[in-house]
Amino acid sequence: MAEIDTPADELRISDVLAIPRSELEVRMSRAGGPGGQHVNTSSTRVAVTWNVKASHAISPEQRAAIFSAIGSKITDSGTIRVVARDTRSQKQNWMLAEARLAEMIRKALIPRRPRKKTKPTRSAVERRLDSKKLQSKKKNDRRDSGDE
């Protein structure tokens, strides 16, 4: 891990939740794209990973909520990976990656409203059945009558 000063020893997600930086793994690598000689010589791309399964910072309910909300972005081993390569500064990219991770988790922990079951109105059911009858009549009229 690179030696860059971080503002705190934990990544704040909300007022009540923070991930200890000891649970985060930060890797730097060379970023592609424009930048001339600078991009070829400096490792400014930052990847921050966090193992949701092994984390002690969240409750089992929060873990379940994260898995249900962003399960497609979590690997089989239970790891979330966020990459930033927007700027030419390693430190700015590091902060961006952590901010993206925090935002992703914050959104995943927002409770979803349960869906209200609805019933179609009587007129909607009648319209649907009438259209089916009309379609059926049209198809029947097209059939060969077999009188020949």
N, C-alpha and C positions, 0 to 999 in steps of 0.2 A: 504494500500500500504506500502511496506517495506521501511525502511529508508536506501537507498543506494545512494551514490552520483552519479548523472548523469552529463555528460560533459556539456550539454547545456539545455536550457529550450525548445528546439525544436528538432525534428528528421529531419535531412537534407535528402531530397529525391534527389534533384538536386540543381543546382545553383540558380534556380528561385523558387523552391518549398520546403517548410518545414512544417511539421505538429507540432503544439504546443503539448508539452507533456501533457498539461491539457486535450487534446482530447484522449489520450491513457490511457487505463486501464491495469494495470499490476497486475497479480495474481501469487503468489507463491504456490507451492504444493509439496508434496513428490513425487520424481521420483522413478519409479520401476527399476528393473534390478540389475546388479552387483554393489557392493560397500560396502558390509558387513554392519557393525553396522552404519556406517556413513549415508547410504542411508535411514535407518529406522528412523533417528533422525532429519534430516535436510530437509528443503523444498528448494530443488535446482531446481526443474522444474519450468520454467517461461512461462506463457501464456500472450501474449500482444494482446489486442483487440483494434480495432479502428472502430468507426461507420462512414462509408463512407457517408451514407445518411445525417447525422446530422452535418458533418464537415463543418466548415467555412473556412478551409484552402485551399480548392480547388474550382475551378470554375465549373459551371454546365457542361461545355464541358469536363473537366477532369473527373468529376464524371461519365458522360456517357461513356467515354473511359474506365474507370476502370471497370464499370459494364459489358461492352461488352467483355472486355479481360479476366476478372477473375470472372465473375458472378457466376460461379459454386462454387467458394470458399467463396462467400458472403452469409450470412444467410438472411432469410426473413426480419429481422429487419434492414438489411444493415450493418452488422458487419463483419469485417475480423478478424480472430483469428490465430495467429502464436505461435507455442509452441517450446521451446528449452529445451532439457534435456541432451545435449551432454557432458557437463563437470560436475565436482563435485562442481564447484563454482557457486553460485547464481548470482553473478555479471556478470560473463562471459556468463552465459546462458541468462541473461537479454540483454546484448549487442548483442548476437547472434540472439535472437528473433527480436530485433529491426532492426538489419541489414537485416534479412530475409524479414521483412515487407517492409522496404525501397526498397529492390531489387525487390520485387514483384510489388510494385507500380510503380517503375521506368520502369520496362519492360512493364507494362500495358499502360503507357503513351507514349510509342514509337508509332508514327503514322504508321499504316499499309499501305503498297502500294496497290493501287487498282489493282484488277486483270484485265489483258488485255484480252478481248474477242478474241478468235482465231477461225479460220475456218479450218476444215480439208482440206487437199490438194485434188485436183481433183483425183489424182492417189489413194489416201487413200480411197476416196469414191468409186471409181471403184473397188478397191480390196475388200472392204466390200461387195459391191453388188454382185461381182463375187462369193465370198465365200458363200453368202446367196443362190445364184442360184444353186451352186454346192450342198449345203446341201439339198435344196428343191428337186433337181433331185435325190439325193441318197434316200431320204425318199419316193419319188414317185415310184422309182424302187423297193422298198421293199414291197410296197402295194400289196395286193392280187388283181389280175387283174379282177377276177370275171367271167372269160371265161368258167369255168368248168360247 
